[in-house]
Amino acid sequence: MEQRSVSNNTETRNLAELAKPTGNIYESVVIMAKRANQISATVKQELSQKLEEFSNYADTLEETFENREQIEISKHYEKLPKPTLVAIDEFQHNEIYHRKVEERK
C-alpha cells in the first residue's frame, strides 16, 4: 500500500462527505474514533518498546534526561500526525473496513 503524507494541521471537513459512506455522520465519527484509538495504541506500544531499550533502573535521574538517542526517538514520535488525523484520512480513502452488525430477533 502506498504511504500518503497526512497533514499535521487541523482542516475543515465537509460533514456531508464524511457521512456518505455510512449515511450517518455519527456512525462515521464512531468508526473514525475507534480507528484512531487503534492507531494510538499501536504507536504507544511501538514507542514503549523502543524506549524500553534505554530503560535501566540503576540510572540516576540526570543520566536518564541526558540520553540523546532517547530524546531523538521521542521527538520523532512527537512529529507524527495525530491518530485522529490519520484515521480521518484513512476513512476518506476507504481504507477502514467497517460493517454494521444486524440485530437478531
N, C-alpha and C positions, 0 to 999 in steps of 0.2 A: 504494500500500500504506500502511496506517495505521501510524504510528510509535508503538510502545509504549515505556513507560518501563521500563528494565531496572534493577533494584536494584543498587547498588554493593556490597552486602553479600553475604557468603557465606551460602548457605542449605543446609539439609539436604535432600537429594533422595531420592526413592523410587527405588531402583535397579530395581525391577521395572517401574515406569512407563517409565524410560529404556530398558529392554531391549525393551519391547513392539514398537516399530517394526521392529527388526531380528531379534528373537528371541534376541539375544546381547548382554550388557552390554558386552563387549569391542569388538564391532563398532560399537556405539553410541558408545562413547568415542572410537574412532578417527575416526569421522565428525565428531564434535564437535571433536576436536583439529585435524583438517585444516581445518575451517571457521574455528576460532579463529586458525590460522596465516594464513589468507587475510585475515581481518579485520585482524589485527595488521599485516600487510604493507601493506594499503591505508591504514590510519591512519598508519603510519610514513611512507609516501610522501607523503601529504597534508600531514603536519606538516613534512616536509623541504622541500616546495615552498613552504609559507608562510614558513618560517624563512629560506629561500634569498633571499627579497626583502630581508632585513635584512643579509645577508652582504656585508661589504665588507672586503676583505683589507687595506686600508690602515688600518682602525680599530685603535686600541690596545685592550689587554685591558680597561681600565677603561671605555672607551666602549661596548664590547660588553655588559658587565654592566648598564649603565645604561639600556638601551633598553627603555622601558616597554611598547611595543606587543608586542615580542618576548616579554616576561615574561607579558603577558596571554594571548597565544596559547598559550604553554606551560602556563599554569595551566588554561586551558580544556581542553586535551587531557589533563591530569592528572586532571581531574574526571570524564572519560568512564568508563563502566563498562568493566571489563577484557574483552578479546576472548573469553575463555573463558566469561564470564557471558552475553555476547551470543549466543555460539554455542549454549549450553545452552538459552537462551530460544527461539532460532530452531528448534532441534531439537524442543523440546516443543510448538511451534506448527506443526509440519510445514512449515517454510519452507526446509528444506535438501533439495535434490534429491540423492538417492543411489541407487545401484543396485549390484547385485552382478555382477561380471564372471564369467561362467561359463567354466570351463576347457574348452579344446578338446582333444579326444583324438585 
